[in-house]
Amino acid sequence: MSTTASSPGAGAASAPPQPVVRLQGVHKRFGALHVLRGVDLTVQAGTVTVVLGSSGSGKSTLLRTVNHLEKVDAGLVEVNGELIGYRRAGRHLRELHEREVLRQRSGIGFVFQGFNLFPHLTVLENVTEAPLSAQRRRRSEVLPKARALLERVGLADKADEYPRRLSGGQQQRVAIARALALEPSLVLFDEPTSALDPELVGEVLDVVRDLARTGTTMVVVTHEIGFAREVADRVLFLHEGVVVEEGSAAEVLDDPRHERTRAFLAKVL
């Protein structure tokens, strides 16, 4: 990484802030299917990046490479300047041991389409499980923070319930609280409303909007265009594993340049 020297009589130029997420030339294949084809992505702290695209475009796979749920076949993934899933060994990369990958994941919140709550644990236990087991934090610290998070997502009164007794929207709000309990520098959302009945979508999006207002760094895969227009700092449109367009929400959603983006928006708006 180069630095900029100050000129005589001038203050030193400040270096640009290190991005929270940096993907460089990421490729991913599943057998003969080439899902990601050289994707670049940069996410700055405190911003919301929304990833759009048709079914099968590689959106979820892209998200899952960020925390090494999917191993990349080529390219680099960094979070807060740390290479994810690998270490450098001279000119080669060596995959990390699983315990090191788990350590890295513990700093990255992930909210899945299907909630992925532990059915045998209460709501409160679901929220406290990862901080206690993965991060080895003290119960006396974790419990009050977990209760505060449940309050934040409007579920303080459900702490002792089991997931099966909750609606889909409530389960997804628990999943968001669980992700936030890790105190992550980054939260990834993989179509967080796609498994919900239409009347439950709003309650989940309200929570995500609140996170956006408070400066949580997020990457959100979604098909909710109105939501993207409201909260996104940047929008990426992915087509057949390639980022064909990116820019501000206004640029991509109101004045798309690429024909694939225009065709997609014409179908969903």
Phi, psi and omega in degrees: 000126182274157175241157181259120180283147179281143176277157180304134177080003181236153176290156179295137178292134180280138179289146177297149181296144177291130180292153174290319180234136172220117171251134182228114174058042186280128175240144175215129178239147168241095187064234181279351183273116181267097191276316177243133189234071175080048184280132171248141180205135174230131180234121180271156181301140175078011182248161176245120176251124179253132179252121179247161176160160179291164175303133181087005182281347179106010185299306182294322177298317177303313181299319184287342174287337185294327177244021172068022168292334169238129179280135179281150177269336176201156180098181184232145173234124178234141172234122184053040177079359181258129177295129185264125174087347184219165170230153178278133175230089187067236180268004184244164174249137177242133181292140180287157171295154184303323181295327177287322176296318178297323177298316179296318181295333183293349176258006183233114177283143180224125178248118187270163176300316189260024174074307178058035175282154176281116186292337183271359180250148175290170177305311181297319180294324175299320182287327185270346188303307185292315177301325181284314187271317184275322183260353177057037178275160183286140179301323181296334176274319189288317186300309180296327178291323178295318179295323178294323178292320176296323174298318182297323180265010174077029184230028181301328182279358182252012187304325185260006177278163174258152185307325183297341182267005182253154171288167178300319179296320177294319178298320180291326176292325173297318179299324177292316177300320178298317178296319181289336180297339177285353185052053187282157172276351186207139175236130179253133180240120179256094181044064189294347181248001189291336181266007186258149169295149185308323183288348181260351185298317186301321183293329177284317179297328177299320179294317180294322176300318179298319178297319179298319181294331182267007172084021176289131178284124186221146166239123189237119168269123184205162172248007180274094187293320179299319177296316179301317180298327184282320191248342189284133168277323175224147176236133173248138172247121184255132177223119180050044174079011180233136173283106183268344180201140173208153180167194176293165178302318180297318182295312187281319187273329183261334183218059183295142181266326187272139182298327179293320178295316180298318180294320179297312181295326179297332181277329188258344181268000000 
